[in-house]
C-alpha cells in the first residue's frame, strides 16, 4: 500500500480538519471550491477558514460536542460553516432550506441547538416560531438584518469570523466523535435525527473515490443540496479527500446543467430521483457532447434514463448506487460495466448487505424480493442512532442488522435491484417526506376533520412520487381546493406541498379505526382528484 493509500484508509485521518490540513500542505494554492456565483477558495484558505470559524464559535461559547444548526442554501459560507463546526468538534445540524413552521421547530428543538447559522432572508421563519424554540438563543446571520425581528434571540454576524486568528486549535477530534445530525422522514412521527460520526461522513466520500473512480484531476459538479449527505459528503467531502475541484451551484437548474458542465469543465456529477429526467427533458443542445463529463452517479438507476444519458450525452460511466443517511452508500455498480436498473453490489470492504424476508429476517433466495438490510464492518462507519429516539434505534436494528424498509432482489452475481419502499414513505424531488408531518399540518386547519397523505405515481420518469392528500371536511365547513393548497404553501416546505387533493365524505378504515392507506394508494388519481398543476393559473 502506498503512503497515499495508507492515508486514505487510516481512520485516524478521517476528520475534516486532518483532510484540510493535509491538502493545505500538499496543494496549498490549488482551487478546491468554486461556485457558479463567482466565489472561489483554495485548499490553504479552506484550512485557515476552518480555524477562524472555529475560534469565532468558541467566542460564542460553543464547545466540542455542542450542536450548531445550519440553515443555508448552497454557498461558500455553507462550506465555511461546516469546516469551522467540524474543526471545533461541534456537531453540525444540517437543516433543509425549505423547512418552515412545525418542520423547522421540530428539528431545532430535537437537536437542542443553541446557535443557528442562517441567511438574513430566512429570519422570518425563525421569528415566526421564536416562542416555541426551547434551546435556541443565538442567531448568526449572513446578510444584514434588524434585531427587531426577534424578541429574545441575539444576533451575530458570520463575517466576524475573519477577525479571528487562524492558528491551530487545541481540540482533538477523532473519527469516533459525532460530526453531524441529518434529519430523515419516516411515517409514524416527525423526522428523525440521524447521529453521524466522523467515520460515517468520511466513508460517504471514500465510497465515491473507491467505487466511482474519483481522482485529483476531476472536477465535481454539485447541484444537490448541501444539507443532504449526497452533496455534502459523497461529493464535496470526496473532492476534499482526493484533492480535486468542487463546483457548487446554489440550486439545481435543468436549463443550466449542460452549460455549467461545459463552462467549468466538470468531469463527474451526481443525480438523484427526477434530476436526470428534468435534464433529459431540456431541448437538445450543441453542447450535449462537447464536454468532459465521464461519470454520473444515479439513484434510482432507471433503465430508460441510463440509456438516454449514455446516448444523448455520451457519458461513459452511469453508476447506479443505493444508500441512506443512516447506512452510508453500501451498494455501487462499477465504472465501465453497465447494469441498467441495478443499484450495484456491496462495497464489501466496509459493509455487509442481505435481502431478507421482511417478517422473519430469513435470507431470501436469489432473485426473490425481500427487504434490504445492512450492517457496517468499520467501527463508527455507520449511524450512531436516532437522536433522542432509542426506541426507534432499537426497532431499526433488529437481529443485528439495520432494516432499511426498502424492497429489492439480488441476482446470482450479487447485484441488487431496488423494487419499492416497504414503509409508508413518500419520495418526491429527492426528499423523503413523512406522511405524518403532512397530515399534522393539514389537520390543524379549522375546516379539516381528517386527512390522509399518500404517494401516487409521478408522471415524470425517475422512480419518484407525487403527494396526494385525501381530506374529510368538518360538518358545516366549506374548504376549496385552492384554499387548502394556499394553506399548505404557507405552512410546509415546497417539496411537501401536495399536488393532488381529493375531498371525501369519510376515509376507509380497518375495524380498529386505522386508515387503510393501501386502498387510497391503489385508487391513485381518480376523476374526483384535483390536480394543482393542471389548475395553475
Buried (B, 14 or more C-beta within 10 A) or exposed (E): EEEEEEBBBEBEBBBBBBBBBBBBEEBEEBBBBBBBEEEEBBBBBBBBBBBBBBBBBBEBEBEBEBBBBBBBBBBBBBBBBBBBBBBBBBBBBBBBBBBBBBBBBBBBBBBBBBBBBBBBEBBEBBBEBBEBBEBBBBBBBBBEBEEEBBEEBEBBBBEBBEEBEBEEBEBEBBBBBBBBBBBBBBBEBBBBBBBBBBBBBBBBBBBBBBBBBBEBEBBBBBBBBBBBBBBBBBBBBBBBBBBBBBBBBBEBBBEBBBBBBBEBBBBBBBBBBBBBBBBBEBEEBEBBEEBEBBBBBBBBBBBEBBEBBBEBBEBEBBBBBBBBBBBBBBBBBBBEEBBBBBBBBBBEEBBEBBBBEBEEBEBBEEEEBBBBBBBBEBEBBBBBBBBBBEEBBEEBBEEEBBBBBBBBBBEEEEBBBBEEBBBBBBBBBBBBBBBBBBBBBBEEBEBBBBBBBBBBEBEBBBBBBBBBBBBBBEEEEEBEBEEBBEBBEEBBBEBBBBBBBBBBEEBBEEEEEEBEBEBBBEBBBEEEBBBBEEEEE
